[in-house]
Amino acid sequence: MYITELSHNNENIINKIFCGNCIKIMNKLPKEIVNLTFLDPPFNQQKDYSLHNDSMKEEDYWKMMEDVCSSVFDRTITGGAIYFMQREKNTEFVLQTLRKTGWTFQNLIIWKKRTSAVPVKNKYGKQYQVIVYATKSSKANTFHRLRINPILPANYKFARENGIYVTDIWDDIKELTSGYFAGNEAIRTNNNQRFHKQQSPLALLLRIILSSTNVGDVVLDPFAGTGTTAVVSTQIGRKSISIELDPANVECIKNRINNIREADNIQKYYENYICTENLSEIWGIPTNIYNLNVVNNSNLFNVMVN
Ligand SMILES: C[S@@+](CC[C@H](N)C(=O)[O-])C[C@H]1O[C@@H](n2cnc3c(N)ncnc32)[C@H](O)[C@@H]1O
């Protein structure tokens, strides 16, 4: 099926991977069908992408981001959410872009990397990325206050009774670094190289999707890369729409979804949120039927090429 044939029947769109430019594709999708969007675009930092120019003029790059945010806004239901991830030095541009396109700022999340800081001359080393959480309208219509139970600081005498609420500083999620330390989650080529250096950790998407959606909601990822958003969404009963420019990545997403690897099984994170009220309802599918073959249906995720 080609993108020009899209009808307003959402069944053509839900749980699909679209291959092409996200702005063109999103502009053809029906309005107000999305509950949550995760935006992890290339950061315009001269990285090597096979089909995307990561060395754009700053003004062209931010004009493109404005078009993306505006199209996502139109596709989002009132009270829906966006999480826009960027380098910390671009925070002001992210905030500006979201404001200009109608979004209401909620939080500036600091994702503190668990790796050592990147050394910089003449200023402090860099150790975090920002994720701006914003909503369409003044407040979210879905926000679950997740609770976690991180290791107690050394000076704490007593264990907590029931964990703590997640705040806007996320320092408990490991990024997939290069080399051996990226672990099993990182997808590798036959010669053991990382398939996609910007692959996001499952744990990051899990926190975002659990916080800002309910079972059955629609999650959009316009820069899908290896499909982490869809891989998480499908395991917790959310619907997904993935868009990716590079056909090689689209093929990777298709394989990843249809044959979910043990390393992609998100059930291992359930315990981390056990202190959360109504966790089983938010999580969706009970642990004991968490057989990943549920998504092993080649018709569930179809690739559409424009
Ligand atoms: C930072 S990566 C996203 C990684 C993703 N979060 C993951 O977990 O794998 C950005 C992706 O956007 C894709 N891309 C770049 N320009 C695009 C465009 N205009 N439309 C759709 N995808 C695009 C790139 O090919 C790349 O895979």
The ligand as a Gaussian input file, in Angstrom:
#p B3LYP/6-31G(d) Opt

LIG

0 1
 C       18.367000       9.758000      16.624000
 S       17.779000       8.558000      15.516000
 C       16.411000       7.845000      16.380000
 C       16.794000       6.637000      17.168000
 C       15.623000       5.949000      17.811000
 N       15.120000       6.698000      18.963000
 C       15.962000       4.531000      18.237000
 O       15.682000       4.141000      19.392000
 O       16.523000       3.802000      17.421000
 C       16.998000       9.533000      14.281000
 C       16.456000       8.738000      13.095000
 O       15.698000       9.639000      12.266000
 C       15.842000       9.229000      10.904000
 N       15.484000      10.403000      10.088000
 C       16.244000      11.462000       9.769000
 N       15.538000      12.367000       9.067000
 C       14.278000      11.876000       8.965000
 C       13.079000      12.358000       8.376000
 N       13.028000      13.527000       7.760000
 N       11.965000      11.590000       8.477000
 C       11.991000      10.391000       9.107000
 N       13.112000       9.882000       9.680000
 C       14.234000      10.612000       9.624000
 C       17.276000       8.777000      10.800000
 O       17.462000       7.884000       9.713000
 C       17.515000       8.118000      12.172000
 O       17.330000       6.737000      12.117000

